[in-house]
Amino acid sequence: MEYQAPEVIEIGSFEEMTLGRKYADTADENAYQH
């Protein structure tokens, strides 16, 4: 999990576990838009 950025830890850690790193990028962008 060290590859996660501090900004992505909140939602990234959860999204990456459930969906994976590929979808984590999209989820991360959506999180910032909300």
mmCIF file as Biopython writes it, N, C-alpha, C and O atoms, coordinates in Angstrom:
data_model
#
loop_
_atom_site.group_PDB
_atom_site.id
_atom_site.type_symbol
_atom_site.label_atom_id
_atom_site.label_alt_id
_atom_site.label_comp_id
_atom_site.label_asym_id
_atom_site.label_entity_id
_atom_site.label_seq_id
_atom_site.pdbx_PDB_ins_code
_atom_site.Cartn_x
_atom_site.Cartn_y
_atom_site.Cartn_z
_atom_site.occupancy
_atom_site.B_iso_or_equiv
_atom_site.auth_seq_id
_atom_site.auth_asym_id
_atom_site.pdbx_PDB_model_num
ATOM 1   N N  . MET A ? 1  ? 0.838   -1.207 0.000   1.0 0.0 1  A 1 
ATOM 2   C CA . MET A ? 1  ? 0.000   0.000  0.000   1.0 0.0 1  A 1 
ATOM 3   C C  . MET A ? 1  ? 0.873   1.258  0.000   1.0 0.0 1  A 1 
ATOM 4   O O  . MET A ? 1  ? 0.358   2.376  0.034   1.0 0.0 1  A 1 
ATOM 5   N N  . GLU A ? 2  ? 2.168   1.075  -0.037  1.0 0.0 2  A 1 
ATOM 6   C CA . GLU A ? 2  ? 3.069   2.228  0.013   1.0 0.0 2  A 1 
ATOM 7   C C  . GLU A ? 2  ? 2.990   3.054  -1.264  1.0 0.0 2  A 1 
ATOM 8   O O  . GLU A ? 2  ? 3.420   4.207  -1.287  1.0 0.0 2  A 1 
ATOM 9   N N  . TYR A ? 3  ? 2.437   2.463  -2.335  1.0 0.0 3  A 1 
ATOM 10  C CA . TYR A ? 3  ? 2.345   3.187  -3.613  1.0 0.0 3  A 1 
ATOM 11  C C  . TYR A ? 3  ? 1.232   4.221  -3.569  1.0 0.0 3  A 1 
ATOM 12  O O  . TYR A ? 3  ? 1.142   5.064  -4.461  1.0 0.0 3  A 1 
ATOM 13  N N  . GLN A ? 4  ? 0.387   4.174  -2.552  1.0 0.0 4  A 1 
ATOM 14  C CA . GLN A ? 4  ? -0.722  5.123  -2.454  1.0 0.0 4  A 1 
ATOM 15  C C  . GLN A ? 4  ? -0.209  6.500  -2.045  1.0 0.0 4  A 1 
ATOM 16  O O  . GLN A ? 4  ? 0.670   6.618  -1.192  1.0 0.0 4  A 1 
ATOM 17  N N  . ALA A ? 5  ? -0.756  7.518  -2.653  1.0 0.0 5  A 1 
ATOM 18  C CA . ALA A ? 5  ? -0.383  8.880  -2.291  1.0 0.0 5  A 1 
ATOM 19  C C  . ALA A ? 5  ? -1.206  9.319  -1.083  1.0 0.0 5  A 1 
ATOM 20  O O  . ALA A ? 5  ? -2.326  8.840  -0.905  1.0 0.0 5  A 1 
ATOM 21  N N  . PRO A ? 6  ? -0.684  10.210 -0.256  1.0 0.0 6  A 1 
ATOM 22  C CA . PRO A ? 6  ? -1.386  10.690 0.940   1.0 0.0 6  A 1 
ATOM 23  C C  . PRO A ? 6  ? -2.791  11.181 0.622   1.0 0.0 6  A 1 
ATOM 24  O O  . PRO A ? 6  ? -3.711  11.009 1.423   1.0 0.0 6  A 1 
ATOM 25  N N  . GLU A ? 7  ? -2.955  11.793 -0.551  1.0 0.0 7  A 1 
ATOM 26  C CA . GLU A ? 7  ? -4.254  12.354 -0.917  1.0 0.0 7  A 1 
ATOM 27  C C  . GLU A ? 7  ? -5.242  11.257 -1.294  1.0 0.0 7  A 1 
ATOM 28  O O  . GLU A ? 7  ? -6.456  11.444 -1.210  1.0 0.0 7  A 1 
ATOM 29  N N  . VAL A ? 8  ? -4.705  10.106 -1.712  1.0 0.0 8  A 1 
ATOM 30  C CA . VAL A ? 8  ? -5.575  9.029  -2.199  1.0 0.0 8  A 1 
ATOM 31  C C  . VAL A ? 8  ? -5.871  8.009  -1.104  1.0 0.0 8  A 1 
ATOM 32  O O  . VAL A ? 8  ? -6.730  7.143  -1.269  1.0 0.0 8  A 1 
ATOM 33  N N  . ILE A ? 9  ? -5.158  8.116  0.012   1.0 0.0 9  A 1 
ATOM 34  C CA . ILE A ? 9  ? -5.308  7.127  1.085   1.0 0.0 9  A 1 
ATOM 35  C C  . ILE A ? 9  ? -6.760  7.030  1.553   1.0 0.0 9  A 1 
ATOM 36  O O  . ILE A ? 9  ? -7.257  5.930  1.795   1.0 0.0 9  A 1 
ATOM 37  N N  . GLU A ? 10 ? -7.441  8.163  1.681   1.0 0.0 10 A 1 
ATOM 38  C CA . GLU A ? 10 ? -8.812  8.157  2.203   1.0 0.0 10 A 1 
ATOM 39  C C  . GLU A ? 10 ? -9.721  7.269  1.353   1.0 0.0 10 A 1 
ATOM 40  O O  . GLU A ? 10 ? -10.246 6.265  1.835   1.0 0.0 10 A 1 
ATOM 41  N N  . ILE A ? 11 ? -9.903  7.646  0.084   1.0 0.0 11 A 1 
ATOM 42  C CA . ILE A ? 11 ? -10.797 6.876  -0.786  1.0 0.0 11 A 1 
ATOM 43  C C  . ILE A ? 11 ? -10.007 5.839  -1.577  1.0 0.0 11 A 1 
ATOM 44  O O  . ILE A ? 11 ? -10.524 4.769  -1.897  1.0 0.0 11 A 1 
ATOM 45  N N  . GLY A ? 12 ? -8.758  6.157  -1.889  1.0 0.0 12 A 1 
ATOM 46  C CA . GLY A ? 12 ? -7.928  5.254  -2.677  1.0 0.0 12 A 1 
ATOM 47  C C  . GLY A ? 12 ? -7.747  3.906  -1.999  1.0 0.0 12 A 1 
ATOM 48  O O  . GLY A ? 12 ? -7.875  2.865  -2.643  1.0 0.0 12 A 1 
ATOM 49  N N  . SER A ? 13 ? -7.452  3.918  -0.715  1.0 0.0 13 A 1 
ATOM 50  C CA . SER A ? 13 ? -7.227  2.677  0.012   1.0 0.0 13 A 1 
ATOM 51  C C  . SER A ? 13 ? -8.449  1.768  -0.099  1.0 0.0 13 A 1 
ATOM 52  O O  . SER A ? 13 ? -8.312  0.554  -0.254  1.0 0.0 13 A 1 
ATOM 53  N N  . PHE A ? 14 ? -9.633  2.352  -0.021  1.0 0.0 14 A 1 
ATOM 54  C CA . PHE A ? 14 ? -10.862 1.574  -0.098  1.0 0.0 14 A 1 
ATOM 55  C C  . PHE A ? 14 ? -11.157 1.156  -1.531  1.0 0.0 14 A 1 
ATOM 56  O O  . PHE A ? 14 ? -11.453 -0.010 -1.793  1.0 0.0 14 A 1 
ATOM 57  N N  . GLU A ? 15 ? -11.076 2.100  -2.451  1.0 0.0 15 A 1 
ATOM 58  C CA . GLU A ? 15 ? -11.380 1.821  -3.853  1.0 0.0 15 A 1 
ATOM 59  C C  . GLU A ? 15 ? -10.397 0.809  -4.431  1.0 0.0 15 A 1 
ATOM 60  O O  . GLU A ? 15 ? -10.796 -0.100 -5.159  1.0 0.0 15 A 1 
ATOM 61  N N  . GLU A ? 16 ? -9.130  0.961  -4.114  1.0 0.0 16 A 1 
ATOM 62  C CA . GLU A ? 16 ? -8.116  0.077  -4.676  1.0 0.0 16 A 1 
ATOM 63  C C  . GLU A ? 16 ? -8.280  -1.342 -4.149  1.0 0.0 16 A 1 
ATOM 64  O O  . GLU A ? 16 ? -7.967  -2.304 -4.851  1.0 0.0 16 A 1 
ATOM 65  N N  . MET A ? 17 ? -8.765  -1.480 -2.932  1.0 0.0 17 A 1 
ATOM 66  C CA . MET A ? 17 ? -8.979  -2.816 -2.373  1.0 0.0 17 A 1 
ATOM 67  C C  . MET A ? 17 ? -10.174 -3.485 -3.040  1.0 0.0 17 A 1 
ATOM 68  O O  . MET A ? 17 ? -10.141 -4.684 -3.318  1.0 0.0 17 A 1 
ATOM 69  N N  . THR A ? 18 ? -11.225 -2.719 -3.296  1.0 0.0 18 A 1 
ATOM 70  C CA . THR A ? 18 ? -12.445 -3.292 -3.853  1.0 0.0 18 A 1 
ATOM 71  C C  . THR A ? 18 ? -12.382 -3.379 -5.370  1.0 0.0 18 A 1 
ATOM 72  O O  . THR A ? 18 ? -12.667 -4.429 -5.946  1.0 0.0 18 A 1 
ATOM 73  N N  . LEU A ? 19 ? -12.009 -2.280 -6.019  1.0 0.0 19 A 1 
ATOM 74  C CA . LEU A ? 19 ? -12.036 -2.243 -7.481  1.0 0.0 19 A 1 
ATOM 75  C C  . LEU A ? 19 ? -10.662 -2.525 -8.076  1.0 0.0 19 A 1 
ATOM 76  O O  . LEU A ? 19 ? -10.566 -3.184 -9.111  1.0 0.0 19 A 1 
ATOM 77  N N  . GLY A ? 20 ? -9.612  -2.044 -7.452  1.0 0.0 20 A 1 
ATOM 78  C CA . GLY A ? 20 ? -8.272  -2.228 -8.003  1.0 0.0 20 A 1 
ATOM 79  C C  . GLY A ? 20 ? -7.655  -0.898 -8.396  1.0 0.0 20 A 1 
ATOM 80  O O  . GLY A ? 20 ? -8.353  0.112  -8.488  1.0 0.0 20 A 1 
ATOM 81  N N  . ARG A ? 21 ? -6.343  -0.895 -8.630  1.0 0.0 21 A 1 
ATOM 82  C CA . ARG A ? 21 ? -5.642  0.360  -8.938  1.0 0.0 21 A 1 
ATOM 83  C C  . ARG A ? 21 ? -6.187  1.004  -10.203 1.0 0.0 21 A 1 
ATOM 84  O O  . ARG A ? 21 ? -6.286  2.230  -10.267 1.0 0.0 21 A 1 
ATOM 85  N N  . LYS A ? 22 ? -6.541  0.217  -11.207 1.0 0.0 22 A 1 
ATOM 86  C CA . LYS A ? 22 ? -7.039  0.771  -12.471 1.0 0.0 22 A 1 
ATOM 87  C C  . LYS A ? 22 ? -8.243  1.671  -12.216 1.0 0.0 22 A 1 
ATOM 88  O O  . LYS A ? 22 ? -8.292  2.809  -12.683 1.0 0.0 22 A 1 
ATOM 89  N N  . TYR A ? 23 ? -9.214  1.146  -11.468 1.0 0.0 23 A 1 
ATOM 90  C CA . TYR A ? 23 ? -10.431 1.906  -11.204 1.0 0.0 23 A 1 
ATOM 91  C C  . TYR A ? 23 ? -10.192 2.969  -10.130 1.0 0.0 23 A 1 
ATOM 92  O O  . TYR A ? 23 ? -10.962 3.921  -10.008 1.0 0.0 23 A 1 
ATOM 93  N N  . ALA A ? 24 ? -9.134  2.801  -9.365  1.0 0.0 24 A 1 
ATOM 94  C CA . ALA A ? 24 ? -8.827  3.757  -8.298  1.0 0.0 24 A 1 
ATOM 95  C C  . ALA A ? 24 ? -8.552  5.135  -8.888  1.0 0.0 24 A 1 
ATOM 96  O O  . ALA A ? 24 ? -8.942  6.152  -8.314  1.0 0.0 24 A 1 
ATOM 97  N N  . ASP A ? 25 ? -7.878  5.166  -10.040 1.0 0.0 25 A 1 
ATOM 98  C CA . ASP A ? 25 ? -7.579  6.451  -10.677 1.0 0.0 25 A 1 
ATOM 99  C C  . ASP A ? 25 ? -8.872  7.174  -11.023 1.0 0.0 25 A 1 
ATOM 100 O O  . ASP A ? 25 ? -8.996  8.376  -10.791 1.0 0.0 25 A 1 
ATOM 101 N N  . THR A ? 26 ? -9.835  6.444  -11.578 1.0 0.0 26 A 1 
ATOM 102 C CA . THR A ? 26 ? -11.112 7.051  -11.955 1.0 0.0 26 A 1 
ATOM 103 C C  . THR A ? 26 ? -11.882 7.477  -10.704 1.0 0.0 26 A 1 
ATOM 104 O O  . THR A ? 26 ? -12.454 8.566  -10.662 1.0 0.0 26 A 1 
ATOM 105 N N  . ALA A ? 27 ? -11.891 6.631  -9.709  1.0 0.0 27 A 1 
ATOM 106 C CA . ALA A ? 27 ? -12.599 6.937  -8.464  1.0 0.0 27 A 1 
ATOM 107 C C  . ALA A ? 27 ? -11.981 8.153  -7.794  1.0 0.0 27 A 1 
ATOM 108 O O  . ALA A ? 27 ? -12.680 8.967  -7.190  1.0 0.0 27 A 1 
ATOM 109 N N  . ASP A ? 28 ? -10.664 8.269  -7.907  1.0 0.0 28 A 1 
ATOM 110 C CA . ASP A ? 28 ? -9.967  9.405  -7.291  1.0 0.0 28 A 1 
ATOM 111 C C  . ASP A ? 28 ? -10.396 10.701 -7.953  1.0 0.0 28 A 1 
ATOM 112 O O  . ASP A ? 28 ? -10.644 11.698 -7.275  1.0 0.0 28 A 1 
ATOM 113 N N  . GLU A ? 29 ? -10.482 10.688 -9.275  1.0 0.0 29 A 1 
ATOM 114 C CA . GLU A ? 29 ? -10.895 11.893 -10.002 1.0 0.0 29 A 1 
ATOM 115 C C  . GLU A ? 29 ? -12.340 12.251 -9.647  1.0 0.0 29 A 1 
ATOM 116 O O  . GLU A ? 29 ? -12.665 13.423 -9.459  1.0 0.0 29 A 1 
ATOM 117 N N  . ASN A ? 30 ? -13.194 11.247 -9.559  1.0 0.0 30 A 1 
ATOM 118 C CA . ASN A ? 30 ? -14.597 11.480 -9.225  1.0 0.0 30 A 1 
ATOM 119 C C  . ASN A ? 30 ? -14.720 12.063 -7.816  1.0 0.0 30 A 1 
ATOM 120 O O  . ASN A ? 30 ? -15.575 12.912 -7.565  1.0 0.0 30 A 1 
ATOM 121 N N  . ALA A ? 31 ? -13.879 11.612 -6.916  1.0 0.0 31 A 1 
ATOM 122 C CA . ALA A ? 31 ? -13.924 12.087 -5.532  1.0 0.0 31 A 1 
ATOM 123 C C  . ALA A ? 31 ? -13.615 13.578 -5.481  1.0 0.0 31 A 1 
ATOM 124 O O  . ALA A ? 31 ? -14.227 14.321 -4.714  1.0 0.0 31 A 1 
ATOM 125 N N  . TYR A ? 32 ? -12.665 14.009 -6.298  1.0 0.0 32 A 1 
ATOM 126 C CA . TYR A ? 32 ? -12.295 15.428 -6.287  1.0 0.0 32 A 1 
ATOM 127 C C  . TYR A ? 32 ? -13.400 16.266 -6.919  1.0 0.0 32 A 1 
ATOM 128 O O  . TYR A ? 32 ? -13.593 17.424 -6.547  1.0 0.0 32 A 1 
ATOM 129 N N  . GLN A ? 33 ? -14.124 15.690 -7.869  1.0 0.0 33 A 1 
ATOM 130 C CA . GLN A ? 33 ? -15.195 16.434 -8.544  1.0 0.0 33 A 1 
ATOM 131 C C  . GLN A ? 33 ? -16.394 16.618 -7.623  1.0 0.0 33 A 1 
ATOM 132 O O  . GLN A ? 33 ? -17.109 17.616 -7.717  1.0 0.0 33 A 1 
ATOM 133 N N  . HIS A ? 34 ? -16.615 15.650 -6.730  1.0 0.0 34 A 1 
ATOM 134 C CA . HIS A ? 34 ? -17.785 15.733 -5.851  1.0 0.0 34 A 1 
ATOM 135 C C  . HIS A ? 34 ? -17.608 16.820 -4.809  1.0 0.0 34 A 1 
ATOM 136 O O  . HIS A ? 34 ? -18.494 17.033 -3.982  1.0 0.0 34 A 1 
#
